[in-house]
Amino acid sequence: TIKADYWNTEINDVISYVGAQTIVNRDNGSEARPIPPGLSIRRNPANGAIIQIISGSTNEGVLKYSGIDAGATFSHKYASLGKFRHDLQWSHVMKSEVNGSDFNGTFGSPKDRIALNNTWSLGPVDVAYNINVIAKNGDKENLYVPSYVLNDIQVTYSPSFAKGMKLSIGMVNAFNKQPALVSDSSKPFNYNLYDAYGRQTYFKLEQKF
């Protein structure tokens, strides 16, 4: 099974920060839009020198996103080997734009994300092995993070003597992948995309009645 969806979103009047240089540009006419209410620039009437600038946030931004979400599922089974299922999901961002400025692929805005979920079932045993990928983002000459790959695994046993019972053991981030220590803030890495929990082992008992 293969499927794909194209999406295109535009949001007007989003909160946008108007900096001091933007206010200067609007005041001298190099940028056509007016200075928003509540923000201002004050000049010396004698020589035009800047005395004060009040910058801040206002509702004037235009946010545009577009991209493709695609997926494929493949299942197969064998009498002696059991059942196999593979689910591949790919999300590709084609446009990420705020006020005409494209930030797609820049630091914190990867263009691609991929998830591959694999399961194998044989009798009372189920094994899941999942791979999640966040694509590279940023500029190699400035802030740059390479592709980030996580591997998760889980083994589940459903005993025949206890109807509705499942015993599971697994690991999130099985290979203990750590995020690259690259940041544009006081935090050591981009908390919006990554975490530093490392390998997490868990045990789960589920009983349905």
N, C-alpha and C positions, 0 to 999 in steps of 0.2 A: 504494500500500500504506500502510495506517495501522495503528498498533498503540499500545497504552497499557498500562502496568503500575502498579498501586498497591502501595506497600510501607509496612510498619509494623513498626518495630523497637523493642524495649524491652530494655535491659541493666541488670541489677541489680548492686549492689555495685561500681560503678565508683569509681575513686579520686576523692574529692571533698575540697576544702579546707574546713575548719571554722575560721572566723575567730574573733577574740576576742569580737565582739559576739554571735555565734551561741552561743558557750559561756556568755556571761552570760545570754542569753535562756533557754537550757536550764536553767541553774542556778536562775533565779528563777521558772521554771514558765510563762513566756510562750510557750515552744516545747516541745511535748510529748516530743520524742525525748530520750533520755539523752545525756550527754556520752560520747563514745567512749573506749574504753580507751587510755591513753597521753596523753590530753589532760586538762586539769584547770583548776580555778580555786581559788585559796586566798584566804580572807577573814580579816580580823581578827575573832577571836571576840568581842571586846568591842563593836565598833560595826558589824560587817559590811562594812567598807570592803575593797575589793579590794586584795590585796597582790601577787598573781601570777596570770597567766593563761598556760597553755601551749596554744597553738593549733597546728594542723598538718593534714596530710592523713590520710584514713582511707578504708576501703572501706565506704561506706554510700550512695553516690550512686545515683540512678535516672535513666538517660538514655533519653529517648523521642524517636524520630524517625518521621515519616511524610511521604509525598509521592507524587507522580505522575511517572512517566517516560513521555513520549509521543514518537512518531516518525512521520514520513511520508516516503515515497519516491515520486518521480515521474520517469518516464523517457519520452523521446520522441525520434524521429529523423526526419530528412528526407534525401532522396536527395542533394541538392546541398549541404546545410549540415552534415551529420554527425549524431552522436548526442549527446544531452544527458541528464544525470542530476542530480537535486536531492534531497539528503537533509537533512531537518530534524529535529533532536533538541531536545526541550525537557524540562528537569528542574525541577519545582516542589516546593519543600519546604513542606508544610502545617503541620508541627509540629517545633520544635526545643526540647526542654525538659529541664532538669536540675533535679531535686529540686523539681518543680512550678513552676519559674521559666522562663517562655518567653523565649527569646532569638532567635527566628526573625525575620530581617530587621534585627537589630541589627548594629553594626559588626563586620565579619568574618564575618557569616553571611547572605549574600544569599539571598533566597527563590527566585530564578530564575537558570537558566543556559540559554543557547541556542547551538546550533551549526548552521550552515547550510553544507553542503558541495555545491559545484557543479562538475560536470565536463563538458567538451566534447571530443569525439573526432572527428577527420576525417583519414582515412588514417593517416600515420605520426605525427601530432601529437596530443597530449593536453594540455589546459589544465585546471588545477584552481584554483578560487577559493573560499576558505573564510572564513567569518565566525564569530567566537566572541564571545559576549556574556556578561559577568558583570553581573548586575543591581545596581542601587544598593543600598547597605546603610548602616545607621547612622541617626542622628538629626540633622536639620538644625540643631538647637540645640546639638549637642555634636560628636560625631565622625560625619562623614558623607562618603561616597564616592559620586559619581554612577556611572551605568552605564559600563562599561568595554568597549570594542569593539576587537577585533583583526582585521586582514585579512591573510590569507596567500595567496600566489599561486605556482603552479609550472607551468612549461612543459616537456613531455617530448617528445623526438623519438626515434623508433625507426627507424633507417636500414634500408632493405631489403637493402643490401649486406652487413650484418653481423647475422646471425641471433642473436637473444638479447641484443642490445645496446640499452641505453637511455641517452640523454643528457638530463639534467635540470638546469634552472636555476630558482631560485626565491627568494622572499623571505618570511621570517617577520616578521610585524608590518610590513607593507609601508609603512604610513603613519607609522611611527616613534612609535606611541602610547606615552606614559609614564604611569605610575601617579600618582594624586593623592598629594601628600605629606601624608597624614593618618595619624596613628599614635597608639596608646595605650602605646607602649613607646619604648625608646631608638632603635629602627630608624625610618628616615624614612617607611616605608609598611608595609602588611601583606604580609610576605613569604609568607604562606600562600596568598594569592590572586593576587598580581601579581609581576612581575619588571621589572627596569630594563634589560634587555639592548637594548631598542630594536630598530631594523631590523637583521635578520640576512640577509645574502645568501649563498647557497650554490650549489655546482655538484656534481653527482653523476654518476658513470659506473657503470653496472651492466651486467655481462656474465654471462649464464647459459649454461651448457654442457650 
